[in-house]
Amino acid sequence: MEQVYITSPFIPRRTYKRKSQEYSHYPEIFWGFNILSGSTFGTSSAGIYNRNSKSAEWGINGWSLEFPFNSSWALTSAMSLAFVSHHFNTDYVLNTVDGITSMQPFKSEEGDDKRPSKSYLSYWALRFPIMLEWSNRIGGDDVYAAFGPSIEFRFMERSRYKLGKRHTLTKDVNMNPIGINLEARVGYGFFMLYARTAITPLLRTKYAPEWHPFTVGCGFRF
């Protein structure tokens, strides 16, 4: 490793490096679909009552670090902030009773048969990926691919439903405040695709179901 570069979308890249030098390729904005499964790399969602078509995340990257090895390879890192939501079948809600978090059938406070239009878990996540990245210049722009783990700090979690107006069931869903993920991305120029799977559970399994988020999405660099 010869040099360390610190970059930001708010500072011109030419301040730090020439086009012939390696640099990281993180999206400045990104958006993706979420799935909850019962295990790492699993696809089963039995008992979760997912509504995957509504589950999503969006976010931004603030800065990145670069540790080039040569003209094609580098170890990179970044900081991203994301808002994440996992939607459920509207017949069910996520609630915590006597310290235990579980999916429960929805019961109207008015005793009627009305059902909410939305039932979901939301939270904010601050992520720090550490990725091995390859890139090459083709046709005047960069083609790139990266893979590696990330550490995720979660906060401001809420279990909510919408019935006329938004209702918050609980702010305590036994969320694991820190999680470990595996991430990968490929792209060309300003556009990229990414995927992420959680190695550690989203919730504390001693008091809640074992859920592992899986996300696929796209990102953009400007």
KOLVEXMI-644168 format. One record per atom (N, C-alpha, C, CB): y, z, x; residue in three letters. Coordinates in steps of 0.2 Angstrom, whole numbers, plus 5000, padded with zeros to 4 digits. Each point is the difference from the previous one (the first is absolute). Glycine has a CB too. Layout:
// residues N
YZXAla...
END
This chain:
// residues 222
499450005004Met500650004996Met500650005004Met499450064991Met501049895009Glu500649995004Glu500750034997Glu499449905004Glu500750094989Gln500650034997Gln499850034993Gln500749925007Gln499850114990Val499950034993Val500649974997Val499450115003Val500549864991Tyr500649984996Tyr500050034993Tyr499949895006Tyr500750134992Ile500250034994Ile500449954996Ile499950125005Ile499849864989Thr500449954996Thr500150034993Thr499449915006Thr501150064990Ser500250024994Ser500249944996Ser500350115004Ser499649884990Pro500349944996Pro500750005000Pro499050004993Pro501350065009Phe500850014999Phe500349985007Phe499950094991Phe499749905014Ile500249985007Ile499849935002Ile500150135003Ile500349834999Pro499749935002Pro499550015006Pro501149954997Pro498350015002Arg499550005005Arg500249985007Arg499249984990Arg501349975010Arg500249975007Arg500350065004Arg500249894995Arg499950175002Thr500350055004Thr499450035005Thr500850034991Thr498649965007Tyr499450035003Tyr499649955004Tyr500050094991Tyr499949855007Lys499549965003Lys500249934999Lys499250094998Lys500449865006Arg500149934999Arg499449984996Arg500649995011Arg499449954987Lys499549974995Lys499350005003Lys500949934995Lys499150065012Ser499450005004Ser499650065000Ser500549915007Ser499950154991Gln499750065001Gln499650034993Gln500950035009Gln498750014992Glu499650024994Glu500450054996Glu498949995006Glu501050014987Tyr500350054996Tyr499650014994Tyr501249975004Tyr499050084992Ser499650024995Ser500249964993Ser499850125005Ser499749884990His500249964994His499850054994His499749895006His500850154993Tyr499950044994Tyr500449974994Tyr499850105007Tyr500049914987Pro500449974994Pro500650054999Pro499049954995Pro501650025004Glu500650044998Glu500050034993Glu500649935008Glu499150034987Ile499850024994Ile499349984998Ile501249994996Ile498450055000Phe499349984998Phe499950024993Phe499650015012Phe499949964985Trp499850024993Trp499249985000Trp501249984995Trp498450075002Gly499349994999Gly499750034994Gly500050005012Gly499449984987Phe499650034994Phe499550055003Phe500049894994Phe499950175002Asn499650055002Asn499450014996Asn501050065003Asn498449965000Ile499450024997Ile499850075002Ile499749874999Ile500050174996Leu499750065002Leu499349995000Leu501050074996Leu498649955009Ser499350005001Ser499850075001Ser499949885004Ser499450134995Gly499750075001Gly499850025007Gly499649994989Gly500549965016Ser499850015007Ser500449955004Ser498850044997Ser501249975010Thr500349965005Thr499649935000Thr500450105007Thr499949854993Phe499849934999Phe499549994994Phe500050005013Phe500150044982Gly499649994994Gly500449964995Gly499450115002Gly500249874993Thr500349964994Thr499950044994Thr499949895006Thr499750164993Ser499950034994Ser500650044998Ser498750005002Ser501550004991Ser500550044998Ser499850044994Ser500849925004Ser498550094995Ala499750044995Ala500450074999Ala498949945001Ala501350074993Gly500350074999Gly500750005001Gly498950055002Gly501449905001Ile500750005002Ile500549974994Ile499649995013Ile500149974983Tyr500349964995Tyr500649975002Tyr499750094993Tyr500249875013Asn500649965003Asn500249954995Asn499550015011Asn501249974990Arg500349944997Arg500349975005Arg500250064989Arg499449905015Asn500249975006Asn500549955000Asn498950025004Asn501249944990Ser500549954999Ser500750035000Ser499249934994Ser500950135005Lys500650045000Lys500250045007Lys499950004987Lys499550015016Ser500150045006Ser500349965006Ser499050074996Ser501549965007Ala500449965005Ala500450055005Ala500149904992Ala500150075014Glu500450035004Glu500649955003Glu499150085003Glu501549954999Trp500549965003Trp500350045005Trp500249934990Trp500150045015Gly500350045005Gly500449965005Gly499150084999Gly501249965006Ile500349965006Ile499850035006Ile501049984993Ile499149995013Asn499950025007Asn500750015003Asn498949945001Asn501250125002Gly500650015003Gly500149985007Gly500150094992Gly499449925012Trp500049995008Trp499349995002Trp501150065002Trp498949915004Ser499349995003Ser500150015008Ser499749924991Ser499750105012Leu499950015007Leu499549945003Leu500350134999Leu499849855007Glu499649955003Glu499850025007Glu500649914993Glu498850085009Phe499750025006Phe499649935002Phe500050134999Phe500449825004Pro499649945002Pro499550015005Pro501049934996Pro498550035004Phe499550005005Phe500149935004Phe499250084994Phe500949875002Asn500149935003Asn500349964995Asn499050015008Asn501049934993Ser500449954995Ser499750004993Ser500449935010Ser499050094990Ser499750004993Ser499850064997Ser499649895004Ser500350165000Trp499750074997Trp500550055001Trp498949965002Trp501250094993Ala500450065000Ala499750054996Ala501049935002Ala499250135000Leu499950064995Leu500650024997Leu499150045008Leu500949964985Thr500650014996Thr500050054996Thr500249885001Thr500450154997Ser500050054994Ser500749994996Ser499350085008Ser500749954987Ala500650004995Ala500050064996Ala499949875000Ala500750134996Met500050054995Met500249964993Met500450095008Met499249934987Ser500149974994Ser500150054994Ser499449905004Ser501050094991Leu500050044994Leu499849964994Leu501050075005Leu498549964991Ala499849964994Ala499950054994Ala499449935008Ala500750044987Phe499950034993Phe499449974997Phe501250024998Phe498350035001Val499349984997Val499950024993Val499650015012Val500149954984Ser499850024994Ser499349984998Ser501250004996Ser498450055001His499349984998His500050014993His499550045011His500349914985His500050004993His499350014997His501149935000His498950104994Phe499350024997Phe500049974993Phe499950115007Phe499549894991Asn499949984993Asn500450054995Asn498849965003Asn501650014992Thr500450054997Thr499750054995Thr500849905001Thr498550104999Asp499750054996Asp499950065004Asp499449914994Asp500850095013Tyr499950055004Tyr500650025004Tyr498849975001Tyr501350095001Val500550025004Val499750055006Val500849994990Val499650015016Leu499850045005Leu500450075000Leu499749905007Leu499950154992Asn500350074999Asn499750055004Asn500349974989Asn500050085013Thr499850065003Thr500050064996Thr500449955011Thr499050084988Val499950064996Val499650055004Val500049934989Val500350135011Asp499750065004Asp499949985007Asp499550044990Asp500949925013Gly499949985007Gly499649945001Gly500250115003Gly499449864992Ile499649955001Ile500349934997Ile499050084999Ile501049875005Thr500349944997Thr499449954998Thr501050015008Thr499149964986Ser499549954998Ser500349954995Ser499150095001Ser500549864997Met500249954995Met499850044993Met499949895008Met500650114988Gln499950034993Gln500249954994Gln500150125006Gln499549884989Pro500249964994Pro500750024998Pro498849994996Pro501649965002Phe500750024998Phe500050034993Phe500449905007Phe500050154992Lys500150034994Lys500750004998Lys499050075002Lys501249914992Ser500749994998Ser500250074999Ser499949894995Ser500750135007Glu500350074998Glu500250004993Glu500450015011Glu499649944985Glu500250004993Glu499450004996Glu501049945003Glu498450055000Gly499350004996Gly499949944997Gly500250114998Gly500149835004Asp499949944997Asp499649955004Asp501050014994Asp498949935004Asp499549965004Asp500449955005Asp499250004991Asp501450025010Lys500449955005Lys499850015007Lys501050024993Lys499049925011Arg499850005006Arg500649985005Arg498849974996Arg501350055010Pro500549985004Pro499949935002Pro500150125005Pro500549854997Ser500049935003Ser499850005007Ser500949974991Ser499250095013Lys499950005007Lys499750075001Lys500949925003Lys498650085002Ser499850075003Ser499849985007Ser499550044989Ser500950005015Tyr500049995007Tyr500150065005Tyr500449884997Tyr499450115009Leu500250045006Leu500449975004Leu498950064999Leu501749975003Ser500449975005Ser500250045006Ser500549934990Ser499750055015Tyr500250045006Tyr500449955005Tyr499050084998Tyr501349955007Trp500349975005Trp499650015007Trp501150014995Trp498949945009Ala499650005006Ala500449985006Ala498949984993Ala501150065012Leu500349985007Leu499449985005Leu501150084998Leu498949865004Arg499449985004Arg500249985007Arg499549964990Arg500150065015Phe500149985007Phe499349975003Phe500850095001Phe499249844998Pro499449965003Pro500050005007Pro500049934990Pro499450065013Ile500049995008Ile499549945000Ile500250125004Ile500049824998Met499649944999Met500049965006Met500350004988Met499149975013Leu499949955006Leu500249944997Leu499150065006Leu501449904997Glu500249944997Glu500049945005Glu500850074993Glu499049875004Trp500049945003Trp500449954997Trp498850025003Trp501649945001Ser500449954997Ser500149945005Ser500650094994Ser499649865003Asn500149945004Asn500549954997Asn498850015004Asn501649954999Arg500549964997Arg499749934999Arg500950075006Arg499149914988Ile499849944998Ile500549964995Ile498850045001Ile501449905001Gly500549974996Gly500650034999Gly499149964994Gly501250075011Gly500650045000Gly500050064996Gly500549895000Gly499050144998Asp499950074998Asp499450035002Asp500749964990Asp499250115008Asp499550045003Asp499450004994Asp500850075007Asp498649924996Val499450024996Val499850075003Val499749884997Val500050174999Tyr499950065002Tyr499450044996Tyr501250015004Tyr498550034999Ala499550044996Ala500050075004Ala499349904997Ala500650154999Ala500050075002Ala499550054997Ala501249985003Ala498550075000Phe499550044997Phe500150075003Phe499249914998Phe500750144998Gly500150075003Gly500050064995Gly500549955010Gly499550114992Pro500150064995Pro500750014999Pro499050055004Pro501149994991Ser500750024998Ser500050074997Ser500449894998Ser500150155004Ile500050074997Ile500550004994Ile499750055011Ile500249984984Glu500450004994Glu500250074997Glu499449894997Glu501250125002Phe500350064998Phe500249994992Phe500450045012Phe499350004984Arg500149994992Arg500450064998Arg499049934999Arg501550054996Phe500450054997Phe500349984993Phe500350045012Phe499950004984Met500349994994Met499549974995Met501149995005Met498350044995Glu499549974996Glu500150034992Glu499249995010Glu500749964986Arg500050024992Arg499549964996Arg501250015002Arg498550034994Ser499649974995Ser500450004993Ser498950045006Ser501149894992Arg500549994994Arg499649954995Arg501050025008Arg499349994986Tyr499949954995Tyr500649984996Tyr498850044999Tyr501249904998Lys500649984996Lys499849994993Lys500449945010Lys499950104986Leu499949994992Leu500750014997Leu498850055001Leu501549894998Gly500750004998Gly500450015006Gly499750044989Gly500350025014Lys500350025007Lys499550025005Lys501150034993Lys499149985013Arg499650025005Arg499950075000Arg500449905007Arg499050124994His499850075000His499650025006His499950004988His500350055016Thr499650035006Thr499650054998Thr501049975007Thr498350024994Leu499550054998Leu500050055006Leu499349914994Leu500750075012Thr499950055005Thr500349975007Thr499050054994Thr501349995010Lys500249985007Lys499550035005Lys501250004996Lys498250035002Asp499550025004Asp499449974998Asp500550115001Asp499349845003Val499449964999Val499550015006Val500649914993Val499550155011Asn499650015006Asn500049945004Asn499350084993Asn501349895008Met500049955005Met499950025007Met500849944992Met498850025012Asn500050015007Asn500749975003Asn498749995001Asn501750065002Pro500649985003Pro500049955006Pro500450114995Pro499149895008Ile499949955006Ile499349964999Ile500750085008Ile499449864993Gly499449965000Gly499949955006Gly500150014987Gly499349965014Ile499949965006Ile499749934996Ile499850095009Ile500549864993Asn499849934998Asn499849955005Asn500850024991Asn498949935007Leu499949945005Leu500449944997Leu498850045003Leu501649935001Glu500449944997Glu499949945004Glu500850084997Glu499349865000Ala499949945003Ala500649954997Ala498750025002Ala501549935002Arg500549954997Arg499949945004Arg500850094996Arg499449855001Val500049945003Val500649964997Val498750005002Val501649965002Gly500649964997Gly500249955005Gly500350104994Gly500249865003Tyr500349955004Tyr500850004998Tyr498949935000Tyr501550075005Gly500750004998Gly500250064996Gly500049885001Gly500450114994Phe500350054996Phe499550034995Phe501149955001Phe498350024998Phe499550024995Phe499450035003Phe500549924992Phe499250135004Met499450035003Met499650034994Met500550035011Met498849984990Leu499650044995Leu499750065004Leu499749894994Leu500250165002Tyr499850065003Tyr499550044996Tyr501150015006Tyr498550034997Ala499550044996Ala500050075003Ala499349904997Ala500550154999Arg500050075002Arg499550044996Arg501249995004Arg498450055000Thr499550044996Thr500050075003Thr499249904998Thr500850154998Ala500050075002Ala499450035002Ala500950014992Ala499150015014Ile499450035003Ile499950074997Ile500149945011Ile500450104989Thr500050074997Thr500250004992Thr500350045012Thr499450004984Pro500250004993Pro500750014998Pro498850054999Pro501449924996Leu500750014997Leu500150074998Leu500049884997Leu499550155000Leu500150074997Leu499550055004Leu500349954988Leu499950115011Arg499550055003Arg499450014996Arg501050065005Arg498449924998Thr499449994996Thr499750074998Thr499849895006Thr500450164997Lys499850074997Lys500250014993Lys500050045012Lys500649934987Tyr500350024993Tyr500249944996Tyr500550105005Tyr499349844997Ala500149944997Ala499549945002Ala501350035000Ala498749924996Pro499649945001Pro500149975007Pro499949984988Pro499649995015Glu500049965006Glu500249934999Glu499150085005Glu501649914997Trp500249934999Trp500349975006Trp500350034989Trp499549915013His500349975006His500449934998His499050055006His501649954995Pro500449944998Pro499949945005Pro500950084995Pro499049865001Phe500049945004Phe500549964998Phe498850015001Phe501649955003Thr500649964999Thr500049945003Thr500650104999Thr499549844997Val500149945003Val500749974998Val498849985000Val501649995004Gly500749984998Gly500349955005Gly500150114995Gly500549885004Cys500449955004Cys500650035003Cys499549904993Cys500850085012Gly500650025003Gly500449945003Gly499450115003Gly501249914998Phe500549955002Phe500550025005Phe500049964989Phe500150005016Arg500450015006Arg500649964999Arg499150045008Arg501549984994Phe500649964999Phe500449995007Phe500150044988Phe
END
